[in-house]
């Protein structure tokens, strides 16, 4: 089985030997790949709608791993299996991911690692995960078919973490380690985009100030990397 570059990046962040729950598993590609690679101990594949659930169940039942994947028709982590220690939320918006995580704080006690691939709202996600006592320990920024992704792994921390606005915007690990060429390409484009917006003389003073602050922050990060 082969995975897209995006799902492969997600797979690479799952701790070896994990007991995972893949929330919004769709075709169950991720758990089936990880089982095939013998990288995980067990998997729960979760879907909250009958149509996608039926697709997922069919994919699992027609695989050689039908006994090893627990199928669940439920909302988010509401019925997380007791043994699950790693939750994956991929291919969803950042606010939906947060809603799913925050709706069931009682389930988080057992969850050591959360791997996310959020379409959007990544700064909000980093800030809120920090507040929920999850530290961003690994992130991979890349383009796949012209779309920018930043797949992130959060591990449980003894207490809440307050990330600065810069850490939330760029990602705390990208500020410390080489974030790679795609990160630089993306932020160079953002710098140009905000530079163009600043040419508009009708901009409100607040928008001008916000964009100038952002361009300055981007320039500093690009200078350092
Ligand atoms: N995770 C796969 C991937 O990354 O390729 C599929 C992503 S697909 C765009 C999002 C999936 O999440 C859909 O199949 C949808 O039905 C499911 N989903 C959305 N909200 C959900 C929820 N609250 N609980 C479980 N599944 C959900």
Boltz pocket constraint, residues with backbone or C-beta under 6 A from the ligand:
constraints:
  - pocket:
      binder: B
      contacts: [[A, 7], [A, 23], [A, 24], [A, 25], [A, 26], [A, 27], [A, 46], [A, 47], [A, 48], [A, 49], [A, 52], [A, 74], [A, 75], [A, 76], [A, 77], [A, 89], [A, 90], [A, 91], [A, 92], [A, 96], [A, 100]]
      max_distance: 6.0
